[in-house]
Amino acid sequence: MLLAALAAGCGGGSAGAPSQPAAPLPVLSAAALPRLTPADTAVTAVDLTHDAPIAGFSAQLEAWGYERGTQRVFRGNHGAFTNVVSRTLQFGSDGGAAAYVRLVDGRAADFFGDGSKVAALSSSGRSGYLITAAPCGCHRETPVLLAVLSEGRRVTWLYGTGPGARPARLRALLVQAP
């Protein structure tokens, strides 16, 4: 009987079973930009460190309890936007999410170049910033915008670029983003 009890306990319960991968976090619906092609991927801490050359970025993400993220990239040549990136990032605490948003605000030049403009922004209970990337002075330059906000443990990151990209248009998309 002891052997039967041990056999039943080994591998039969959920404690030893591999955990299921977490479901992707919600991102901007594909229906929000129907003329652009969406593609979804997970966002790791390593992916985030590629966004800006910030010394110690990886350690900061770890200290803030970065857990996971999902992004949907929209691409195409239709309408105001030609490239939109919707991310939802999850941290271990409200403070971790808010710290990440403050980092993007405080280091906007590392993300988008010297001369980038930052303005406070709130939307649907979230607070953060709208960043307008510094112009490069190129012929046929395309505006680059980023809204980054947090509420609770989650961060909403909404990047948009295209010939008609304007803050009002990005804010309108932001209302639809989780």
Secondary structure, DSSP 8 states (H G I E B T S, - for coil): -HHHHHHHHSSSSSSSS------------GGGSTTSEEEEEE--HHHHHTTS--TTHHHHHHHTTEEEEEEEEEE-SSSS-SEEEEEEEEESSHHHHHHHHHHHHHTHHHHH-TT-EEEEEEETTEEEEEEE------TT---EEEEEEEETTEEEEEEEESTT--HHHHHHHHHH--
